[in-house]
Amino acid sequence: MQEKEMVNDILSTVNSSITGYGSIIAQCDNPQLRQTIQTLRDGDEKFQYDLYKIASQKGYYKPAAQATEQEIQQVKSQLSQG
């Protein structure tokens, strides 16, 4: 397996973990367990961002194009109507 594929695989796995943590946190009633899971999520988010920066610098990952100001305002408008 090439380095690029390994990095992208790790990014995908960590993204899934972060999503899973969010689900668990939302349903967790125990404050200590909730805090522990939040700490794990925060660590994964930092790791994911650090790895993303490396992948981006090496050209392994190309982020989506930036949203235009008009697109941002359209989404804000749609969200505020709900």
C-alpha positions as CSV (number, residue, x, y, z in Angstrom):
1,M,0.0,0.0,0.0
2,Q,1.3,3.4,-0.9
3,E,1.7,6.2,1.6
4,K,-1.1,8.3,0.0
5,E,-3.6,5.4,0.4
6,M,-2.5,4.8,4.0
7,V,-3.0,8.5,4.9
8,N,-6.3,8.7,3.2
9,D,-7.4,5.4,4.9
10,I,-6.4,6.7,8.3
11,L,-8.2,10.0,7.7
12,S,-11.3,8.1,6.7
13,T,-11.1,5.9,9.8
14,V,-10.6,8.9,12.2
15,N,-13.5,10.8,10.6
16,S,-15.7,7.8,11.2
17,S,-14.5,7.6,14.8
18,I,-15.3,11.3,15.4
19,T,-18.8,10.8,14.0
20,G,-19.3,7.9,16.3
21,Y,-18.1,9.8,19.3
22,G,-20.7,12.5,18.6
23,S,-23.5,9.9,18.6
24,I,-22.3,8.4,21.9
25,I,-21.8,11.8,23.6
26,A,-25.4,12.9,22.6
27,Q,-26.8,9.8,24.3
28,C,-24.5,9.6,27.3
29,D,-26.1,10.3,30.7
30,N,-23.0,9.6,32.9
31,P,-21.0,12.9,33.2
32,Q,-17.6,11.2,33.7
33,L,-18.1,8.9,30.8
34,R,-19.3,11.8,28.7
35,Q,-16.2,13.8,29.5
36,T,-13.9,10.9,28.8
37,I,-15.5,10.4,25.3
38,Q,-15.4,14.2,24.6
39,T,-11.6,14.1,25.5
40,L,-11.1,11.2,23.1
41,R,-13.1,13.0,20.4
42,D,-11.1,16.2,20.9
43,G,-7.8,14.2,20.6
44,D,-9.0,12.5,17.4
45,E,-10.1,15.9,16.0
46,K,-6.6,17.3,16.6
47,F,-4.9,14.3,15.2
48,Q,-7.2,14.4,12.1
49,Y,-6.5,18.0,11.5
50,D,-2.7,17.6,11.9
51,L,-2.7,14.6,9.5
52,Y,-5.0,16.5,7.1
53,K,-2.4,19.4,7.0
54,I,0.4,16.9,6.1
55,A,-1.7,15.2,3.5
56,S,-2.7,18.5,1.9
57,Q,1.0,19.7,1.9
58,K,2.0,16.5,0.1
59,G,-0.8,16.8,-2.4
60,Y,-2.5,13.6,-1.1
61,Y,-5.8,15.4,-0.2
62,K,-7.5,18.1,-2.1
63,P,-10.2,19.9,-0.1
64,A,-13.5,20.9,-1.7
65,A,-13.6,24.4,-3.1
66,Q,-14.4,27.2,-0.7
67,A,-18.0,28.3,-0.6
68,T,-18.8,31.7,-2.0
69,E,-20.3,34.4,0.2
70,Q,-23.6,34.0,-1.7
71,E,-23.6,30.2,-0.9
72,I,-22.9,30.9,2.8
73,Q,-25.7,33.5,3.0
74,Q,-28.1,31.1,1.2
75,V,-27.4,28.3,3.7
76,K,-27.7,30.7,6.7
77,S,-31.0,31.9,5.3
78,Q,-32.3,28.4,4.9
79,L,-31.3,27.4,8.4
80,S,-32.8,30.5,10.0
81,Q,-36.2,29.7,8.3
82,G,-36.4,26.3,9.9
